[in-house]
Amino acid sequence: MNSDMPSRRGLAELLHAGRSRLARRANDAFLDRHPDWEARYGGAARVRGEEDALFHLEFLAGAVLFDDVSAFEDYARWTAGMLAARGIEPVFLQEHLKDVANAAAAEADDEGRWRIEAIVEAGIAAIDGGRAAVRQDDSDPFATERSLYLQAVLAGQRGAALTVAFESLVAGAAVPEVYESILQPVQYEVGRLWEQNVISVATEHMATAITQYVMAQLYARIDMPAASRGNAIVTGVQGELHQIGGNMVADMLEADGWNMRFLGTHLPHAAVLSAIEDHRPSLLGISATVLRNLPAVADLIEQTRRHFGAVAILVGGGAFRSSPEMWREIGADGFGHNIRHAVAVAHTVSSGA
């Protein structure tokens, strides 16, 4: 553990615990200097201003906790671009960030005050003199959003994570793109951090729960096709404890036109077979994240073939990535490397090609 981790954790907890009070204080200071905002926007000036200040505080707390100034710089650039698209000049964001820093620093000790001011000043400078200078990588247009989303889920900031996802939609991304380019790679990174003992299992579970919450909100915004490609089931096998990957695939298959039933995970195979009997799918998706569950996948495939014959079977998950041809050996019809690939393979295997 870094020697200053206890003090950083204490400061982050102070910011989080007092966030509503600090946001109100910061926004009051801003509106005192700009009374015309309330005349122009009415009550929304106070409500939305406090909401924005809350997000500033949440990302500031995350930057403090993980000692990551560049993460707050990314957040400041991203927020500047988002507000500029709504006609709000970046100079007002710079002022608002300074008000947040002043409100937070007033309740911190000397070390905490220095840390808060250093992080926020870096964010203000990153906005590049009042111009919306959101860093973009043409080869990876979601890089900033992914960084912000990872910060949010690791720091337990459910509202901030949802805002990043929704703002991506406002910027023109489709829900499947948000799943594929933000949620899925962040979940992979969360898993990697846990495997390397960088984060605790509690943090990994918290991050996963936040992503499941975000998925539930995004699901309502999926444009479901009128025509159906057929019935499909996605499930985990008995012993499989991770369901978020299968859930993502199920949502995107439904968005692609499948009449979907997602069974969750850790189900007895008899229950899966019963669901197949009821739903009569032409496509069965099976998710497994760890190698020890591959025998269970093979068993479920064998039982499905024996009882129902020609059901196209698609497998996916981390258990297959170390051995890309394993899906053939256990009798599946295809393997989805990621969400987009799984949907494409579903077309192929279900058509009998």
C-alpha positions as CSV (number, residue, x, y, z in Angstrom):
1,M,0.0,0.0,0.0
2,N,1.3,3.5,-0.8
3,S,2.3,5.3,2.4
4,D,-0.2,8.2,1.8
5,M,-3.1,5.9,0.9
6,P,-4.8,6.3,4.3
7,S,-4.8,10.1,4.0
8,R,-6.0,9.9,0.4
9,R,-8.8,7.5,1.3
10,G,-9.8,9.8,4.2
11,L,-9.9,12.8,2.0
12,A,-11.9,11.0,-0.7
13,E,-14.4,9.8,2.0
14,L,-14.7,13.4,3.3
15,L,-15.5,14.6,-0.2
16,H,-18.0,11.8,-0.8
17,A,-19.7,12.2,2.6
18,G,-20.1,15.9,2.3
19,R,-20.8,16.1,-1.4
20,S,-24.4,17.4,-1.2
21,R,-23.4,20.2,1.2
22,L,-20.3,21.1,-0.7
23,A,-22.1,21.1,-4.1
24,R,-24.7,23.4,-2.7
25,R,-22.0,25.8,-1.3
26,A,-20.0,25.8,-4.5
27,N,-23.0,26.5,-6.7
28,D,-24.3,29.2,-4.4
29,A,-20.9,30.9,-4.8
30,F,-21.1,30.7,-8.6
31,L,-24.7,32.1,-8.7
32,D,-23.8,34.9,-6.3
33,R,-21.3,36.1,-9.0
34,H,-23.8,35.3,-11.9
35,P,-27.3,36.3,-10.7
36,D,-28.3,36.5,-14.4
37,W,-28.1,32.7,-14.6
38,E,-31.2,32.4,-12.4
39,A,-33.0,35.0,-14.4
40,R,-32.1,33.2,-17.6
41,Y,-32.6,29.5,-16.6
42,G,-35.0,29.9,-13.6
43,G,-34.9,27.2,-11.0
44,A,-32.8,24.9,-13.3
45,A,-29.8,27.1,-12.7
46,R,-29.7,26.0,-9.1
47,V,-30.8,22.4,-9.6
48,R,-28.6,21.6,-12.6
49,G,-25.7,23.6,-11.1
50,E,-25.7,21.5,-8.0
51,E,-25.9,18.3,-10.0
52,D,-22.9,19.4,-12.0
53,A,-21.0,20.3,-8.8
54,L,-21.9,16.8,-7.4
55,F,-20.2,15.2,-10.5
56,H,-17.2,17.5,-10.1
57,L,-16.9,16.3,-6.5
58,E,-17.3,12.7,-7.4
59,F,-14.6,12.7,-10.0
60,L,-12.4,14.8,-7.7
61,A,-12.8,12.2,-5.0
62,G,-11.8,9.5,-7.5
63,A,-8.8,11.4,-8.6
64,V,-7.8,11.8,-4.9
65,L,-8.3,8.2,-4.0
66,F,-6.3,6.8,-7.0
67,D,-3.8,9.7,-6.9
68,D,-4.5,10.3,-10.6
69,V,-4.3,14.0,-11.7
70,S,-4.6,13.0,-15.4
71,A,-7.9,11.4,-14.8
72,F,-9.3,14.7,-13.5
73,E,-7.8,16.4,-16.5
74,D,-9.6,14.0,-18.8
75,Y,-12.8,14.7,-16.9
76,A,-12.4,18.5,-17.2
77,R,-11.8,18.3,-20.9
78,W,-14.7,16.0,-21.5
79,T,-17.1,18.1,-19.4
80,A,-15.9,21.3,-21.2
81,G,-16.8,19.7,-24.6
82,M,-20.2,18.4,-23.3
83,L,-21.1,21.9,-21.9
84,A,-19.8,23.7,-25.0
85,A,-22.2,21.6,-27.1
86,R,-25.0,23.1,-25.0
87,G,-23.8,26.6,-25.5
88,I,-22.0,27.1,-22.2
89,E,-18.6,28.6,-22.5
90,P,-15.7,26.6,-20.9
91,V,-14.7,29.6,-18.8
92,F,-17.9,29.1,-16.7
93,L,-16.8,25.5,-16.0
94,Q,-13.4,26.7,-14.9
95,E,-15.1,29.0,-12.4
96,H,-17.4,26.3,-11.2
97,L,-14.5,23.9,-10.7
98,K,-12.7,26.6,-8.7
99,D,-15.8,27.1,-6.5
100,V,-15.9,23.3,-5.9
101,A,-12.2,23.4,-4.9
102,N,-12.8,26.3,-2.5
103,A,-15.8,24.6,-0.9
104,A,-13.9,21.3,-0.5
105,A,-10.6,22.7,0.6
106,A,-12.3,24.7,3.4
107,E,-13.1,21.4,5.2
108,A,-9.8,19.6,4.6
109,D,-6.5,19.8,6.5
110,D,-3.5,21.4,5.0
111,E,-2.4,18.3,3.1
112,G,-5.9,17.7,1.8
113,R,-6.3,21.4,0.8
114,W,-3.0,21.2,-1.2
115,R,-4.1,18.0,-2.9
116,I,-7.5,19.3,-3.9
117,E,-6.2,22.6,-5.2
118,A,-3.4,20.8,-7.2
119,I,-5.9,18.4,-8.9
120,V,-8.5,21.1,-9.7
121,E,-5.9,23.5,-11.0
122,A,-4.6,20.8,-13.3
123,G,-8.2,20.2,-14.5
124,I,-8.8,23.9,-15.1
125,A,-5.5,24.2,-17.0
126,A,-6.5,21.2,-19.1
127,I,-9.5,23.0,-20.5
128,D,-6.9,25.0,-22.3
129,G,-7.5,28.6,-21.5
130,G,-11.3,28.5,-21.7
131,R,-11.6,26.6,-25.0
132,A,-13.3,23.2,-25.1
133,A,-10.2,21.0,-25.8
134,V,-11.5,17.5,-25.4
135,R,-8.7,15.1,-26.2
136,Q,-9.7,12.8,-29.0
137,D,-8.0,9.8,-30.5
138,D,-9.3,9.2,-34.0
139,S,-8.4,5.5,-33.7
140,D,-10.3,5.2,-30.4
141,P,-13.1,7.8,-30.1
142,F,-14.3,6.3,-26.8
143,A,-10.9,6.4,-25.0
144,T,-11.9,9.4,-22.8
145,E,-15.3,8.1,-21.9
146,R,-13.8,4.7,-21.1
147,S,-11.3,6.3,-18.7
148,L,-14.0,8.3,-17.0
149,Y,-16.3,5.3,-16.7
150,L,-13.6,3.2,-15.2
151,Q,-12.9,6.0,-12.6
152,A,-16.6,6.2,-11.8
153,V,-17.2,2.5,-11.2
154,L,-14.0,2.0,-9.2
155,A,-14.9,4.9,-6.9
156,G,-18.5,3.7,-6.5
157,Q,-20.0,6.7,-8.4
158,R,-23.1,5.2,-9.9
159,G,-24.6,8.5,-11.0
160,A,-21.3,9.6,-12.7
161,A,-21.0,6.3,-14.5
162,L,-24.6,6.7,-15.8
163,T,-23.9,10.2,-16.9
164,V,-20.8,9.1,-18.9
165,A,-22.9,6.5,-20.7
166,F,-25.9,8.8,-21.4
167,E,-23.7,11.6,-22.6
168,S,-22.2,9.1,-25.1
169,L,-25.7,8.6,-26.5
170,V,-26.2,12.4,-26.7
171,A,-22.9,12.7,-28.6
172,G,-24.3,10.3,-31.2
173,A,-23.3,6.8,-30.1
174,A,-25.8,3.9,-30.3
175,V,-26.5,1.8,-27.3
176,P,-24.6,-1.2,-28.8
177,E,-21.5,1.0,-29.2
178,V,-21.7,2.0,-25.5
179,Y,-21.9,-1.6,-24.5
180,E,-19.0,-2.7,-26.8
181,S,-16.7,0.3,-26.5
182,I,-17.2,1.4,-22.9
183,L,-18.9,-1.1,-20.7
184,Q,-17.4,-4.4,-21.9
185,P,-13.7,-3.2,-22.0
186,V,-14.1,-1.5,-18.6
187,Q,-15.4,-4.8,-17.1
188,Y,-12.4,-6.6,-18.6
189,E,-10.1,-4.0,-17.0
190,V,-11.9,-4.3,-13.6
191,G,-11.3,-8.1,-13.8
192,R,-7.7,-7.6,-14.7
193,L,-7.2,-5.2,-11.7
194,W,-8.8,-7.7,-9.4
195,E,-6.6,-10.6,-10.7
196,Q,-3.5,-8.5,-10.1
197,N,-4.7,-7.7,-6.6
198,V,-4.8,-3.9,-7.4
199,I,-8.5,-3.8,-6.2
200,S,-10.4,-5.8,-3.7
201,V,-13.1,-8.3,-4.5
202,A,-15.5,-5.9,-2.9
203,T,-14.5,-3.2,-5.3
204,E,-14.8,-5.6,-8.2
205,H,-18.3,-6.6,-7.1
206,M,-19.3,-2.9,-6.7
207,A,-18.0,-2.0,-10.1
208,T,-19.9,-4.8,-11.7
209,A,-23.1,-3.9,-9.8
210,I,-22.8,-0.3,-11.1
211,T,-22.4,-1.6,-14.7
212,Q,-25.5,-3.8,-14.3
213,Y,-27.4,-0.7,-13.1
214,V,-26.2,1.3,-16.1
215,M,-27.1,-1.5,-18.5
216,A,-30.7,-1.6,-17.1
217,Q,-31.0,2.1,-17.8
218,L,-29.5,1.8,-21.3
219,Y,-31.8,-1.2,-22.1
220,A,-34.8,1.1,-22.1
221,R,-33.2,3.1,-24.9
222,I,-32.6,0.2,-27.2
223,D,-34.5,0.5,-30.5
224,M,-36.0,-3.0,-30.7
225,P,-36.6,-4.3,-34.3
226,A,-40.2,-5.1,-35.2
227,A,-39.2,-8.3,-37.0
228,S,-37.8,-11.3,-35.1
229,R,-34.8,-13.5,-36.2
230,G,-36.2,-16.3,-34.0
231,N,-36.1,-17.4,-30.4
232,A,-32.9,-17.4,-28.4
233,I,-31.7,-18.2,-24.9
234,V,-28.5,-17.1,-23.2
235,T,-27.4,-18.7,-19.9
236,G,-24.4,-19.5,-17.7
237,V,-23.7,-23.0,-16.6
238,Q,-24.0,-24.4,-13.1
239,G,-21.0,-23.2,-11.2
240,E,-20.6,-20.1,-13.3
241,L,-20.8,-17.0,-11.0
242,H,-20.4,-14.2,-13.5
243,Q,-23.3,-13.2,-15.5
244,I,-22.6,-9.6,-16.8
245,G,-21.0,-10.7,-20.0
246,G,-23.8,-13.1,-20.9
247,N,-26.3,-10.3,-20.0
248,M,-24.5,-7.9,-22.4
249,V,-24.7,-10.4,-25.2
250,A,-28.3,-11.2,-24.5
251,D,-29.2,-7.5,-24.7
252,M,-27.4,-7.0,-27.9
253,L,-28.9,-10.1,-29.5
254,E,-32.3,-8.7,-28.5
255,A,-31.4,-5.4,-30.1
256,D,-30.5,-7.4,-33.2
257,G,-34.0,-8.8,-33.4
258,W,-33.9,-12.0,-31.4
259,N,-36.8,-13.0,-29.2
260,M,-34.6,-13.3,-26.1
261,R,-34.7,-15.1,-22.8
262,F,-31.7,-14.4,-20.5
263,L,-31.6,-17.0,-17.8
264,G,-28.8,-15.6,-15.7
265,T,-26.2,-17.9,-14.4
266,H,-25.4,-20.8,-12.0
267,L,-28.5,-22.7,-13.1
268,P,-28.9,-26.5,-12.8
269,H,-28.7,-27.9,-16.3
270,A,-32.2,-29.4,-15.8
271,A,-33.5,-25.9,-15.4
272,V,-31.8,-24.8,-18.7
273,L,-33.2,-27.7,-20.5
274,S,-36.7,-27.0,-19.2
275,A,-36.4,-23.4,-20.5
276,I,-35.3,-24.7,-23.9
277,E,-38.4,-27.0,-23.9
278,D,-40.6,-24.0,-23.1
279,H,-39.0,-21.4,-25.5
280,R,-37.9,-23.7,-28.3
281,P,-34.9,-21.5,-29.3
282,S,-33.1,-21.8,-32.6
283,L,-30.0,-20.3,-30.8
284,L,-28.5,-21.1,-27.4
285,G,-25.8,-18.9,-26.0
286,I,-23.6,-20.3,-23.1
287,S,-21.2,-18.1,-21.2
288,A,-18.2,-19.3,-19.1
289,T,-15.6,-17.1,-17.6
290,V,-13.2,-19.6,-16.0
291,L,-11.6,-22.8,-17.3
292,R,-13.0,-25.0,-14.6
293,N,-16.5,-24.5,-16.0
294,L,-15.7,-25.9,-19.4
295,P,-16.7,-29.5,-18.5
296,A,-20.1,-28.1,-17.4
297,V,-20.4,-26.3,-20.8
298,A,-19.6,-29.5,-22.6
299,D,-22.1,-31.4,-20.6
300,L,-24.9,-28.8,-21.3
301,I,-24.1,-28.9,-25.0
302,E,-24.2,-32.7,-25.0
303,Q,-27.6,-32.8,-23.2
304,T,-29.0,-30.1,-25.4
305,R,-28.0,-32.0,-28.5
306,R,-29.5,-35.2,-27.1
307,H,-32.8,-33.8,-26.2
308,F,-33.4,-31.1,-28.8
309,G,-31.3,-31.9,-31.8
310,A,-30.5,-29.0,-34.1
311,V,-30.2,-26.0,-31.9
312,A,-27.4,-23.6,-32.9
313,I,-25.0,-23.2,-29.9
314,L,-22.8,-20.2,-29.5
315,V,-20.3,-20.0,-26.6
316,G,-18.4,-17.1,-25.2
317,G,-16.5,-15.7,-22.2
318,G,-13.0,-15.7,-20.7
319,A,-12.8,-19.5,-20.4
320,F,-12.3,-19.7,-24.2
321,R,-9.8,-17.0,-24.8
322,S,-6.7,-18.9,-23.8
323,S,-7.7,-21.7,-26.2
324,P,-9.5,-20.2,-29.2
325,E,-10.4,-23.6,-30.7
326,M,-11.8,-25.1,-27.5
327,W,-15.4,-24.3,-28.6
328,R,-15.0,-26.8,-31.5
329,E,-13.7,-29.5,-29.1
330,I,-16.7,-29.3,-26.8
331,G,-19.2,-29.4,-29.6
332,A,-20.4,-25.7,-30.0
333,D,-21.2,-24.2,-33.4
334,G,-19.4,-20.9,-32.8
335,F,-17.5,-18.7,-30.4
336,G,-18.1,-15.0,-29.8
337,H,-14.8,-13.1,-29.0
338,N,-16.7,-10.0,-27.9
339,I,-20.2,-8.5,-28.1
340,R,-20.1,-7.5,-31.8
341,H,-18.5,-10.7,-32.9
342,A,-21.0,-12.8,-30.9
343,V,-23.9,-11.1,-32.7
344,A,-22.3,-11.7,-36.1
345,V,-21.5,-15.3,-35.3
346,A,-25.1,-15.8,-34.2
347,H,-26.2,-14.9,-37.7
348,T,-23.9,-17.5,-39.2
349,V,-24.6,-20.4,-36.8
350,S,-28.4,-19.9,-36.8
351,S,-28.6,-19.9,-40.5
352,G,-26.7,-23.2,-40.7
353,A,-23.8,-21.6,-42.8
